[in-house]
Amino acid sequence: MASSFSILLVAVTLVALLAVGSCGTDFTVHVEKGSCPTKLSLVTNVEVSEVEIREKGSNDFLECKGSGTKWTLESKEPLKGPFAVRLTLKNGGYRVDDAAIPEEWKADSVYKTKIEV
């Protein structure tokens, strides 16, 4: 039969694991100065392996160029928001927010997404 100490130790360990597992970082995107209708320059608050953007009305994500926390998407035609953001994490998992950057976005603005990393 398990001792009271063993049961308490297991309970404390489970509580600690649940607390750590539920504490994520909100993923934010800073649309940098110099961004314009044909170019989005983004800085993320955490390093990721890949960032992709999907324009309003599109089914396809467009791959941003960059690495770590700095990403750029350029287009010959004006980009149409709101923008969905799909990111690939360093561990290989990915996350999507279908309305991460609003239609009326502004350069030098930070947008908090619904993504936790």
N, C-alpha and C positions, 0 to 999 in steps of 0.2 A: 504494500500500500504506500502511496506517495505521501511524503511528509508535507506539512503545512508550508514549510519553506520552499519546497520544490513547486508547489502549486502557485505560491505567490510569485516566485521567480518567472514562471511561465506566463502568468497574467501580466506582469510588468513588461516582459519582453514583447508580448502581443500588442499591448497598448503603445509601446514605443514604436514598433513597426508600423502600426496604423497611423500614428501621428506623423511620422516621417513620410510615409507613402501618400498622404493627403496634402502635403505642403508643396505646391508647385509654384513656379515663377510665372507670372503673367507675361506673355510674349508681346512686345511692343515693336512697332515699326515707325521709325523717324523718316519722313519724306524730307530729304535734304534740300537746302537752298540750291537753286540751279535746276530743280526739276521743272518740267514744263509739259504741255499736252503730249509731246512725242517722246519724253524721256522721264522715267522715274528713277531717281537715285535714292536708295534705301539704306538705312542703318538699323540693324536689329539689336536688341538688348542682350541677346545670347548668340554664341557661335552656332551655326547650323551648317550642314553639308550642302544644302541646295535650297533655293527659293524660287517658286514659280508663281506667276500671276495669271488670273483668268479675268478677262474683261467682261463687262455686262453683255449678256446675250450670246456669249461664246460657250462652247462645250469644251474647248481646249485650253490647257494651261500653257503659258509661254515661259520658257526658262530664262531666269535672270543670269547675267554674267557677274561673277565675283566670287568671293569666298569669305568664310568666317562670319563677319558682321556687316560687310559692305557689299551691296548688290545693286545692279543697274539693269533696267529694261529699256531698250530704245526701239522705236518704231518709226516707219516712214509716215504713217497715218496717225492722227491724234488718238490716244488711248481713251477708252470709254469706261468710266467708273459707274457704280462702285466696283471695287476689285476684290476678288477672292484671293486669298494667299494660301499656298500649300508649301510647307517646308519639310525638308528631310532632316531629321536630327542626326547627331554624330553617331548614335547607336543604331541607326538604320531605320528607326520608326519614322512615321510621318504624321503630320497634323494639318487640318484644313479649317479655315474660317471663311465662310462664303461671303462675308461682307466686312472684311478687315479694314479696307480703306474706302471711305465714303465717296459718293459721286462728286461732291463739291470739295474735294481734298485741296489742301493748300501746302505749298512748299514751306519748309521749316516748321512742320507740325508733327506731333507724335500721336500715333493712334494705338490705343490698347485693343488687342484682339481678344477673342473668346478662347484663345489657345493657352493652355498651361503646359509648361515644359519642366 
